[in-house]
Amino acid sequence: MSAPTSALDPFPTRAWPRIVAVALIVYVVYAAAQMDISWARIEPGLANAARFFGRLFPPNFERHELLVKGLLESLQIAVLASTLGIVLALPIGLAGARNLMPPWASWPARALIVMARSLHPVIVAILFVKAVGFGALAGVLALTVASIGFIGKLFTEAIEEISLKQVEAVRATGAPFIAVLTFGVLPQVFSRFIGFATYQLDSNLRNSTMVGIVGAGGIGGTLFAAFQRFDYDFVCAILIAIISLIMLGEVLAGAVRAIFIDGATLRELFRRRGTMRRDRLVEDD
């Protein structure tokens, strides 16, 4: 008895995927030709990049006061924008959930989320710089808009994926709408929302270093000025400081997830890190 075709061929071939793949390859080649992408342009760029990276090192930390001031401002922008964005995204994301809200509420909320996600934070920062002037306020407003778009969309999708059995059970008790949200909806999306919030804080830390390039505060303005002065050793110091800030934010985000999702205490966090360090030492031995 012969085996079925699907068992012999675990990856059955169809015509449409091949046609789409060939069309994609043809378009990539066409787009590369239209934008004049060629090895003749890339080869001298490698030499220029080598000279540029050679001028970056060693980094110059002599102006550390200016560096620390810019980093602290970027951190403040990221924290404020994340807090405001999360607080505003909660009701907007809830209103956009079609399984809980009527169309007259969900569609305007979804339209607002789409508008907040349509433009890059740097473009939004330019608009707010024109509106409120140079400084950190423009950066906070720009990243708040970005946070509303990201958190609102993911929060809406998370609510639409919940099980309605728990919601109906709470409704059957005659509980008001706030109680339905508190006991029927939020427990099902809380862990995911913590993940969304920590990721948005990490994203805002990175974006807060970019919006300063257009005058919206933060370390980005210092970085742009250093580039304009061809002060590449100070540029390297700024880049190292930005990478360190992002790494610190990643560590803090992991700690927040462990506390709110896993229920860990501060003592358990430090004990866990100590255990991991001892395990590494044993492996090295």
ROMARBA-89955 format. One line per field, with one value per residue (C-alpha): residue number from 1; x, y, z. Coordinates in Angstrom, 2 decimals, m for minus. Example, Ala and Ser with C-alpha at 12.3 -4.5 7.8 and 13.67 -1.06 7.14 Angstrom:
! residues 2
seq <- c(1 2)
x <- c(12.30 13.67)
y <- c(m4.50 m1.06)
z <- c(7.80 7.14)
! end
This chain:
! residues 285
seq <- c(1 2 3 4 5 6 7 8 9 10 11 12 13 14 15 16 17 18 19 20 21 22 23 24 25 26 27 28 29 30 31 32 33 34 35 36 37 38 39 40 41 42 43 44 45 46 47 48 49 50 51 52 53 54 55 56 57 58 59 60 61 62 63 64 65 66 67 68 69 70 71 72 73 74 75 76 77 78 79 80 81 82 83 84 85 86 87 88 89 90 91 92 93 94 95 96 97 98 99 100 101 102 103 104 105 106 107 108 109 110 111 112 113 114 115 116 117 118 119 120 121 122 123 124 125 126 127 128 129 130 131 132 133 134 135 136 137 138 139 140 141 142 143 144 145 146 147 148 149 150 151 152 153 154 155 156 157 158 159 160 161 162 163 164 165 166 167 168 169 170 171 172 173 174 175 176 177 178 179 180 181 182 183 184 185 186 187 188 189 190 191 192 193 194 195 196 197 198 199 200 201 202 203 204 205 206 207 208 209 210 211 212 213 214 215 216 217 218 219 220 221 222 223 224 225 226 227 228 229 230 231 232 233 234 235 236 237 238 239 240 241 242 243 244 245 246 247 248 249 250 251 252 253 254 255 256 257 258 259 260 261 262 263 264 265 266 267 268 269 270 271 272 273 274 275 276 277 278 279 280 281 282 283 284 285)
x <- c(0.00 1.53 1.87 m0.15 1.53 1.45 3.43 6.10 6.39 6.26 6.59 4.05 4.80 2.21 2.39 1.43 4.30 6.81 5.25 5.32 8.95 10.06 8.14 9.78 13.27 12.59 11.34 14.36 16.72 14.69 14.62 18.39 18.99 16.68 18.48 21.93 23.03 26.20 29.53 31.27 29.62 29.95 33.70 34.90 32.33 34.10 37.37 35.60 33.96 37.36 38.79 35.71 35.86 39.58 38.84 36.28 38.84 39.94 36.73 36.99 35.13 36.64 33.29 31.47 29.31 27.70 27.37 25.67 23.32 22.17 21.71 19.66 17.45 16.93 16.04 13.55 11.96 11.59 10.09 7.64 6.56 6.12 4.04 1.78 1.49 0.53 m2.04 m3.66 m3.39 m5.32 m8.75 m8.11 m7.10 m10.10 m12.43 m10.97 m11.79 m14.66 m15.67 m16.46 m17.38 m20.01 m18.87 m19.47 m16.75 m14.34 m13.91 m12.93 m10.51 m8.95 m8.67 m6.85 m4.45 m3.75 m3.05 m0.63 1.23 1.30 4.34 7.84 8.62 11.25 8.66 6.22 9.04 9.62 5.92 5.98 9.23 7.40 4.42 6.02 9.61 12.93 13.49 12.45 8.71 8.58 10.36 7.98 4.93 6.32 7.15 3.81 2.08 4.26 3.47 m0.27 m0.02 2.02 0.46 m3.06 m2.84 m1.36 m3.69 m6.71 m5.59 m4.90 m8.42 m9.99 m8.19 m9.48 m11.98 m15.45 m16.56 m14.91 m16.41 m19.91 m19.51 m18.79 m21.67 m24.04 m23.49 m24.94 m21.60 m21.16 m18.98 m15.96 m16.11 m16.36 m13.17 m11.42 m12.28 m13.10 m10.76 m7.66 m6.58 m6.43 m4.28 m2.22 0.92 0.90 0.34 3.40 5.41 4.03 4.83 8.41 9.07 7.66 9.93 12.88 11.75 11.35 14.86 16.18 13.92 14.73 18.30 16.97 14.45 17.21 18.69 15.74 15.86 13.48 15.89 18.05 21.48 20.66 21.32 24.75 25.48 24.43 26.55 29.57 29.11 28.93 32.22 33.87 34.55 34.50 36.22 33.45 30.90 32.31 31.94 28.31 27.56 29.10 27.00 23.81 24.51 25.12 21.80 19.91 21.56 20.60 17.03 16.97 18.10 15.45 12.76 13.66 13.45 10.02 8.71 10.06 8.38 4.95 4.62 6.65 5.94 9.63 10.87 13.96 15.79 14.94 16.18 19.58 19.70 18.92 21.73 24.12 23.15 23.70 27.12 28.14 26.96 29.14 32.16 31.57 31.29 34.54 36.35)
y <- c(0.00 3.30 6.17 9.31 12.13 14.45 11.89 11.53 15.27 17.21 20.48 20.22 22.60 24.90 27.30 30.53 30.58 30.07 32.85 35.22 34.32 34.92 38.22 39.32 38.49 40.39 43.42 43.40 43.41 46.18 48.30 47.89 49.04 52.05 53.19 52.70 50.09 48.47 47.13 50.08 52.36 49.99 49.35 52.95 53.18 50.38 52.34 55.48 53.49 52.11 55.64 56.83 54.03 54.64 58.23 57.10 55.47 56.00 57.53 60.88 61.14 64.49 66.31 63.83 66.56 67.28 63.55 62.80 65.77 64.56 60.98 62.06 64.20 61.28 59.03 61.58 61.98 58.21 57.68 60.59 59.67 56.00 56.86 59.30 57.03 53.99 55.93 57.32 54.07 52.05 53.67 54.10 50.45 49.34 51.45 49.90 46.32 45.23 42.31 44.66 48.00 49.05 50.18 53.87 53.63 51.10 52.65 56.16 54.61 52.45 55.46 57.37 54.45 54.27 58.01 57.70 54.88 56.44 58.72 58.01 59.58 61.84 63.31 63.79 65.42 67.91 68.83 69.35 71.36 73.70 73.78 74.12 75.05 73.34 71.27 68.16 68.95 68.30 64.98 63.91 64.74 62.97 59.77 59.90 59.77 56.83 55.04 55.51 53.97 50.95 50.16 50.96 48.58 45.67 46.19 46.20 42.97 41.34 42.18 40.84 37.50 36.91 34.23 35.73 32.96 34.69 38.02 36.52 34.88 38.23 39.86 37.12 38.26 41.66 43.40 46.87 47.43 48.52 45.29 43.31 44.95 44.51 40.85 39.55 41.34 42.67 39.36 37.78 40.52 41.76 39.74 40.69 44.33 44.33 42.97 45.66 48.41 47.29 46.97 50.45 51.89 50.22 51.61 55.11 54.95 54.33 56.88 59.54 59.53 60.19 62.98 65.24 65.39 67.59 69.69 67.71 67.31 64.46 63.19 63.24 66.97 66.52 63.66 65.72 68.68 66.40 65.04 68.57 69.48 66.27 65.48 61.76 60.64 62.36 60.75 57.37 58.24 59.24 56.02 53.94 55.84 55.27 51.54 51.37 53.17 50.73 47.74 49.14 49.57 45.95 44.78 46.90 45.65 42.06 42.84 44.46 41.43 39.11 41.11 41.62 38.40 35.84 37.41 37.63 39.87 42.06 39.57 36.76 38.82 39.40 35.79 34.61 36.70 35.40 31.81 32.43 33.93 30.94 28.53 30.32 30.11 26.37 25.87 27.79 25.60)
z <- c(0.00 m1.07 1.37 0.74 m1.11 1.92 3.95 1.25 0.66 3.95 2.00 m0.81 m3.64 m5.13 m8.02 m6.23 m3.66 m6.49 m8.53 m5.54 m4.76 m8.36 m8.46 m5.21 m6.51 m9.74 m7.83 m5.48 m8.47 m10.12 m6.94 m6.44 m10.02 m9.61 m6.44 m7.99 m5.44 m6.72 m5.50 m7.19 m4.62 m1.66 m2.05 m1.42 1.38 3.24 3.15 4.39 7.18 8.25 8.50 10.40 12.97 13.34 14.40 16.96 19.24 21.90 23.34 25.10 28.43 29.47 29.07 31.29 32.85 29.48 28.84 32.17 31.77 28.36 29.55 32.56 30.35 27.94 30.88 32.22 28.78 28.42 31.87 31.60 28.08 28.99 32.06 30.22 27.20 29.27 31.33 28.18 26.19 28.79 28.21 24.48 24.07 26.11 24.01 20.84 21.87 19.63 21.87 24.77 23.20 20.63 17.16 17.92 20.61 19.10 15.66 16.83 19.35 16.64 14.34 17.08 17.59 13.85 13.74 16.67 14.90 11.45 11.87 13.14 16.55 14.97 12.59 15.47 17.46 14.63 14.73 18.50 18.30 15.93 18.31 21.78 20.94 21.53 24.65 26.51 26.42 22.68 23.20 25.97 23.84 20.77 22.64 24.46 21.09 20.05 23.32 22.81 19.35 20.41 23.79 22.59 19.62 21.59 24.54 22.22 20.56 23.93 25.17 21.97 22.52 26.07 27.01 27.39 29.76 32.72 31.64 31.37 34.77 36.40 34.51 35.71 39.29 38.41 38.82 37.29 34.22 36.27 38.26 35.02 33.81 37.15 37.74 34.25 31.84 33.59 35.21 31.74 30.17 33.12 32.44 28.76 29.63 31.90 28.98 26.67 29.17 29.81 26.09 25.48 28.17 26.47 23.11 24.55 26.01 22.51 20.84 23.45 22.12 18.61 19.11 20.47 16.97 15.92 19.11 21.33 24.24 25.43 24.52 20.81 20.57 22.13 19.73 16.69 17.79 18.25 14.73 13.33 15.07 13.76 17.42 16.81 20.02 22.00 19.63 20.63 24.32 23.74 21.86 24.66 27.21 25.16 24.86 28.62 29.26 27.04 28.74 32.15 30.94 29.80 33.24 34.96 32.56 33.39 37.09 36.67 34.77 37.46 40.23 38.63 36.63 38.60 41.99 42.90 45.72 45.65 47.88 45.48 42.53 44.11 45.30 41.76 40.32 42.97 42.14 38.43 39.17 41.29 38.60 36.05 38.32 38.82 35.05 34.47 37.01)
! end
